[in-house]
Amino acid sequence: MLYIDNISVRFQSFALEGISLEIQQGDYLALLGVSGAGKTILLEILAGLQKPDSGRILLEGRDITNEKIQKRGIGLVYQDLSLFPHLRVIDNIAYPLRRKGIHIREIRETASGLASRMGVGHLLTRFPETLSGGEAQRVALARTLASEPEILLLDEPLSKLDVKLKSELRALLAQIHKSGKTIIHVTHDFMEAATLANRVAVIENGRLVQHGTPDEVLRHPQNEFVARFSGIKNIFPCSVSRSADDPGLCIAKVSEGPSIFFLGERENLKGYVMVPQEDIIVSEHSVETSAVNRLNGVIKEAYLSGYGMEIVVDAGVEFVVSVSKSSREKLRLEPGKKVWLGFKASAVRFIDN
């Protein structure tokens, strides 16, 4: 287990404040946040490249806060990979092994085996400048794994790859994780994290704001930043009161917009109400359903998204709605058309300010 205990470090214009996390053996943790949030700094502290001002790091109960880089048992693959340009692929991979004083034949066998495992066994005599981005990433992974780290740190490993290479490398990372390796993966892409990781931690302005399983964070964001970061597009400021007709319902009055019902017993609060775009049903007419929220509006935009189609409907405020291509064609969901939106109170989430 890796225990990060109240780690802080301060710079002139930025501070990483009080980061505490437990990463279990075999976990795949995704560190999420926008650029400049402090994710890479935390990786560097874990790797021993940066010293914290306070706090400690325990690996299997051993305090490694001030341990030398070579003795930590932690391997870091940077975003820029840092391959040695003057060394062939085989020699880049073998570099950590040479420092261990292993016999040359064993070094060659181990390096060649790792290259094959990473899918670059046919590139052993090539130099880094001749490699594609995906090939270089695989070589960097093989070189880091050659040192047999207990924990693998990855800094934006998929950010510079095209769609096909991303898919291939995701599969490789999943394979490495399945072998039992503990991985900490920095990214700003929530869907990337949800695809690979079993745990996520969100950092905002140097502070840990939420952590849990991908589903917990996606379904129950604890503030507006996490909600927007996790891909929820319908987030509206509101004030909350109790429903006079149903004590189990609350009414969120959206600023300059409609009232939205959600489950709960809150009142006299201000915050944000969220409606996942995939939980909204679109129809041409108002129909009687179990969806207590029914709003009419006008389609403003319709466009392709990464998961099908999305339309933007002005219903007092603009709602983004996910629809299938067939539904869009069947209902002729084009800009200017009047439609009805329906969604259940149970689909709505509220975040208290």
C-alpha positions as CSV (number, residue, x, y, z in Angstrom):
1,M,0.0,0.0,0.0
2,L,1.1,3.6,-0.8
3,Y,0.0,6.1,1.8
4,I,0.3,9.8,1.0
5,D,0.0,11.6,4.3
6,N,-0.8,15.4,4.2
7,I,1.7,16.3,1.5
8,S,2.2,20.0,0.9
9,V,4.7,22.0,-1.1
10,R,4.8,25.7,-1.8
11,F,6.1,27.8,-4.7
12,Q,5.9,31.5,-5.4
13,S,2.7,31.4,-7.3
14,F,1.3,27.9,-6.5
15,A,0.9,25.5,-3.6
16,L,0.0,21.8,-3.3
17,E,-1.9,21.7,0.0
18,G,-2.6,18.8,2.4
19,I,-2.9,15.9,-0.1
20,S,-3.7,12.6,1.6
21,L,-4.5,9.4,-0.3
22,E,-4.3,5.6,0.2
23,I,-3.5,3.5,-2.9
24,Q,-3.9,-0.2,-2.4
25,Q,-1.6,-2.8,-4.0
26,G,-2.9,-3.5,-7.5
27,D,-5.0,-0.3,-7.7
28,Y,-5.1,1.8,-10.9
29,L,-5.5,5.4,-9.7
30,A,-6.3,8.2,-12.1
31,L,-5.2,11.7,-11.0
32,L,-7.6,14.1,-12.7
33,G,-7.4,17.9,-13.0
34,V,-6.9,20.7,-15.5
35,S,-3.4,21.8,-16.6
36,G,-1.6,23.5,-13.6
37,A,-3.7,21.8,-11.0
38,G,-0.6,20.2,-9.4
39,K,-0.9,16.6,-10.7
40,T,2.6,16.3,-12.2
41,I,4.1,18.0,-9.1
42,L,2.5,15.2,-6.9
43,L,4.0,12.6,-9.3
44,E,7.4,14.2,-8.9
45,I,7.2,14.1,-5.1
46,L,6.2,10.5,-5.2
47,A,9.1,9.7,-7.5
48,G,11.6,11.6,-5.4
49,L,12.3,14.4,-7.9
50,Q,10.7,17.0,-5.7
51,K,10.8,17.4,-1.9
52,P,7.6,18.2,0.0
53,D,7.7,21.0,2.6
54,S,5.6,18.8,4.9
55,G,3.9,15.5,5.1
56,R,5.2,12.0,4.4
57,I,5.0,9.1,1.9
58,L,4.8,5.5,3.2
59,L,5.3,2.5,0.9
60,E,4.3,-0.8,2.5
61,G,4.8,0.9,5.9
62,R,8.3,2.2,5.0
63,D,8.8,6.0,5.1
64,I,10.3,6.9,1.7
65,T,9.7,10.7,1.9
66,N,13.4,11.4,1.9
67,E,14.6,8.2,0.2
68,K,16.8,8.3,-2.8
69,I,15.1,8.0,-6.2
70,Q,16.9,4.7,-7.0
71,K,15.7,3.1,-3.8
72,R,12.0,4.0,-3.8
73,G,10.7,1.3,-6.0
74,I,8.7,3.8,-8.0
75,G,9.0,4.3,-11.8
76,L,8.0,7.5,-13.6
77,V,7.2,7.8,-17.3
78,Y,7.1,11.5,-18.2
79,Q,4.8,13.0,-20.9
80,D,7.9,13.8,-23.0
81,L,9.2,10.2,-22.4
82,S,12.9,11.4,-22.1
83,L,14.3,8.5,-24.1
84,F,18.1,8.7,-24.7
85,P,18.4,9.9,-28.3
86,H,21.9,8.4,-28.9
87,L,20.9,4.9,-27.7
88,R,19.0,2.3,-29.7
89,V,15.7,0.9,-28.5
90,I,17.4,-2.2,-26.9
91,D,19.9,0.0,-25.1
92,N,17.2,2.4,-23.8
93,I,15.3,-0.5,-22.4
94,A,18.4,-2.1,-20.9
95,Y,19.7,1.1,-19.3
96,P,18.2,0.4,-15.8
97,L,19.5,-3.2,-15.9
98,R,23.1,-2.1,-16.7
99,R,23.1,-0.1,-13.5
100,K,22.3,-3.3,-11.5
101,G,25.5,-5.0,-12.6
102,I,23.6,-7.9,-14.3
103,H,25.4,-10.1,-16.8
104,I,25.2,-8.8,-20.4
105,R,23.4,-11.9,-21.7
106,E,20.7,-11.6,-19.0
107,I,20.4,-7.9,-19.7
108,R,19.8,-8.7,-23.4
109,E,17.2,-11.4,-22.7
110,T,15.3,-9.3,-20.2
111,A,15.3,-6.2,-22.4
112,S,14.2,-8.2,-25.5
113,G,11.4,-9.9,-23.5
114,L,10.1,-6.5,-22.3
115,A,10.3,-5.1,-25.8
116,S,8.2,-8.1,-27.1
117,R,5.7,-7.7,-24.2
118,M,5.3,-4.0,-25.1
119,G,5.0,-4.7,-28.8
120,V,8.2,-3.2,-29.9
121,G,10.3,-6.3,-30.3
122,H,10.8,-5.6,-34.0
123,L,12.3,-2.1,-33.3
124,L,15.3,-3.1,-31.1
125,T,18.0,-1.6,-33.4
126,R,16.1,1.7,-34.1
127,F,16.9,5.1,-32.6
128,P,14.2,7.2,-30.8
129,E,14.0,9.8,-33.5
130,T,12.8,7.2,-36.0
131,L,9.9,6.0,-33.8
132,S,6.3,7.1,-33.9
133,G,4.6,8.5,-30.8
134,G,3.0,5.2,-29.9
135,E,6.2,3.3,-30.4
136,A,8.2,5.7,-28.3
137,Q,5.6,5.5,-25.5
138,R,5.9,1.7,-25.5
139,V,9.7,1.9,-25.4
140,A,9.5,4.3,-22.4
141,L,7.1,2.0,-20.6
142,A,9.5,-1.0,-21.2
143,R,12.5,0.9,-19.9
144,T,10.6,1.9,-16.7
145,L,9.3,-1.6,-16.2
146,A,12.9,-2.9,-16.6
147,S,13.7,-1.5,-13.1
148,E,10.8,-3.6,-11.7
149,P,9.1,-0.7,-9.8
150,E,6.4,-1.5,-7.2
151,I,4.4,1.5,-8.5
152,L,4.3,2.8,-12.0
153,L,3.7,6.6,-12.4
154,L,2.3,7.8,-15.8
155,D,2.2,11.5,-16.8
156,E,-0.5,12.0,-19.5
157,P,0.6,8.9,-21.4
158,L,-2.2,9.2,-24.0
159,S,-2.3,12.9,-24.6
160,K,-0.2,13.1,-27.8
161,L,-1.5,10.0,-29.5
162,D,-4.1,9.7,-32.3
163,V,-7.4,7.7,-31.7
164,K,-6.0,4.4,-32.9
165,L,-2.8,4.6,-30.9
166,K,-4.7,5.7,-27.8
167,S,-6.9,2.6,-28.1
168,E,-3.9,0.3,-28.5
169,L,-2.0,1.9,-25.6
170,R,-5.1,1.8,-23.3
171,A,-5.3,-2.0,-24.0
172,L,-1.5,-2.3,-23.1
173,L,-1.9,-0.3,-19.9
174,A,-4.9,-2.5,-18.9
175,Q,-2.8,-5.6,-19.6
176,I,0.1,-4.2,-17.4
177,H,-2.4,-3.4,-14.6
178,K,-4.0,-6.9,-14.9
179,S,-0.6,-8.4,-14.3
180,G,-0.8,-6.9,-10.8
181,K,1.1,-3.6,-11.2
182,T,0.0,-0.6,-9.2
183,I,-0.4,2.4,-11.5
184,I,-1.0,6.1,-10.9
185,H,-2.0,7.8,-14.1
186,V,-2.2,11.6,-14.5
187,T,-4.8,12.8,-17.0
188,H,-7.3,15.6,-17.7
189,D,-9.7,13.3,-19.5
190,F,-12.4,11.8,-17.3
191,M,-13.5,9.2,-19.8
192,E,-9.9,8.0,-20.1
193,A,-9.8,7.6,-16.4
194,A,-13.1,5.8,-16.2
195,T,-12.0,3.4,-18.9
196,L,-8.8,2.4,-17.2
197,A,-8.9,3.2,-13.5
198,N,-10.7,1.6,-10.6
199,R,-10.1,4.7,-8.4
200,V,-10.0,8.4,-9.3
201,A,-8.8,11.5,-7.4
202,V,-9.6,15.0,-8.6
203,I,-7.2,17.8,-7.9
204,E,-8.3,21.5,-8.2
205,N,-5.8,24.4,-7.6
206,G,-3.4,22.2,-5.6
207,R,-6.1,20.6,-3.4
208,L,-7.7,17.2,-3.4
209,V,-11.4,17.9,-3.8
210,Q,-12.9,14.4,-4.3
211,H,-11.8,10.8,-4.7
212,G,-13.5,7.4,-5.0
213,T,-14.5,5.0,-7.8
214,P,-15.1,6.5,-11.2
215,D,-18.9,5.8,-10.8
216,E,-19.0,7.5,-7.4
217,V,-17.3,10.6,-8.7
218,L,-19.3,10.7,-11.9
219,R,-22.7,10.1,-10.3
220,H,-22.1,12.1,-7.1
221,P,-19.8,15.0,-7.8
222,Q,-19.2,17.0,-4.6
223,N,-18.8,20.4,-6.2
224,E,-19.4,22.3,-9.5
225,F,-15.8,21.8,-10.7
226,V,-15.9,18.0,-10.4
227,A,-19.4,17.9,-12.0
228,R,-18.2,19.8,-15.1
229,F,-15.0,17.9,-15.2
230,S,-16.8,14.6,-15.2
231,G,-18.7,15.6,-18.3
232,I,-22.1,16.8,-16.9
233,K,-23.2,19.7,-19.1
234,N,-26.5,20.7,-17.5
235,I,-25.4,22.5,-14.3
236,F,-27.5,25.5,-13.2
237,P,-27.3,27.8,-10.2
238,C,-30.4,27.7,-8.1
239,S,-32.2,28.2,-4.8
240,V,-34.0,25.3,-3.1
241,S,-37.4,25.1,-1.3
242,R,-39.6,22.2,-0.2
243,S,-42.5,21.0,-2.4
244,A,-45.9,21.8,-0.7
245,D,-47.6,18.9,-2.5
246,D,-45.0,16.2,-1.9
247,P,-42.7,16.3,1.2
248,G,-40.2,14.0,-0.5
249,L,-39.6,16.5,-3.3
250,C,-37.5,19.6,-3.4
251,I,-37.9,22.4,-5.9
252,A,-34.8,24.0,-7.4
253,K,-35.6,27.4,-8.9
254,V,-33.0,28.0,-11.6
255,S,-31.8,31.5,-11.8
256,E,-33.7,33.2,-14.7
257,G,-35.1,29.7,-15.7
258,P,-37.5,26.9,-14.8
259,S,-38.2,25.1,-11.6
260,I,-36.7,21.6,-11.4
261,F,-37.9,18.9,-9.0
262,F,-35.5,16.5,-7.3
263,L,-35.7,14.0,-4.4
264,G,-34.8,15.2,-0.9
265,E,-35.9,17.2,2.1
266,R,-33.8,20.4,1.8
267,E,-34.9,24.0,1.8
268,N,-33.5,27.5,2.1
269,L,-30.3,26.5,0.3
270,K,-28.4,27.9,-2.7
271,G,-26.2,25.7,-4.9
272,Y,-26.3,24.0,-8.3
273,V,-28.7,21.5,-9.8
274,M,-27.4,19.0,-12.3
275,V,-29.3,16.9,-14.9
276,P,-27.2,14.3,-16.8
277,Q,-27.8,14.8,-20.6
278,E,-28.4,11.0,-21.1
279,D,-31.3,11.0,-18.5
280,I,-33.4,13.5,-20.5
281,I,-36.1,12.2,-22.8
282,V,-37.1,14.2,-25.9
283,S,-40.7,14.1,-27.4
284,E,-42.7,16.1,-29.9
285,H,-45.6,16.4,-27.5
286,S,-46.2,16.5,-23.7
287,V,-46.9,13.0,-22.6
288,E,-48.0,11.6,-19.2
289,T,-45.0,9.7,-17.7
290,S,-43.4,9.1,-14.3
291,A,-41.0,11.9,-15.1
292,V,-42.1,14.7,-12.9
293,N,-40.0,17.3,-14.7
294,R,-41.6,18.2,-18.1
295,L,-40.4,21.3,-19.9
296,N,-41.1,22.7,-23.4
297,G,-38.5,24.4,-25.5
298,V,-37.0,25.1,-28.8
299,I,-34.0,23.3,-30.4
300,K,-31.1,25.7,-30.8
301,E,-28.4,23.4,-32.1
302,A,-27.9,19.7,-33.1
303,Y,-24.5,18.2,-33.6
304,L,-22.4,15.0,-33.5
305,S,-20.8,14.1,-30.2
306,G,-18.3,11.4,-29.2
307,Y,-21.1,9.1,-28.1
308,G,-23.8,9.8,-30.8
309,M,-25.8,13.0,-31.2
310,E,-26.5,16.0,-28.9
311,I,-29.1,18.7,-29.2
312,V,-29.2,22.0,-27.3
313,V,-32.8,23.0,-26.2
314,D,-33.7,26.4,-24.9
315,A,-36.3,25.7,-22.2
316,G,-35.7,28.8,-20.1
317,V,-32.1,27.7,-19.8
318,E,-30.2,25.7,-22.4
319,F,-30.3,21.9,-21.8
320,V,-27.8,19.6,-23.6
321,V,-29.6,16.3,-24.4
322,S,-28.0,13.1,-25.7
323,V,-30.0,11.4,-28.4
324,S,-29.4,8.5,-30.9
325,K,-29.0,9.2,-34.6
326,S,-32.2,7.2,-35.3
327,S,-34.2,9.3,-32.7
328,R,-33.0,12.5,-34.2
329,E,-34.1,11.3,-37.7
330,K,-37.4,9.9,-36.5
331,L,-38.4,13.0,-34.6
332,R,-36.7,15.4,-37.1
333,L,-34.8,17.1,-34.3
334,E,-33.5,20.1,-36.1
335,P,-32.8,23.7,-35.0
336,G,-36.0,25.7,-34.6
337,K,-38.3,22.8,-33.8
338,K,-40.4,22.9,-30.6
339,V,-40.0,19.8,-28.3
340,W,-40.7,18.6,-24.8
341,L,-38.1,17.5,-22.3
342,G,-38.8,15.0,-19.6
343,F,-36.6,13.6,-16.8
344,K,-37.2,12.0,-13.4
345,A,-36.6,13.7,-10.1
346,S,-34.3,10.8,-9.2
347,A,-32.0,11.7,-12.1
348,V,-31.4,15.2,-10.7
349,R,-28.5,16.0,-8.4
350,F,-28.1,19.0,-6.1
351,I,-24.8,20.4,-4.9
352,D,-24.9,22.7,-1.8
353,N,-22.7,25.8,-2.1
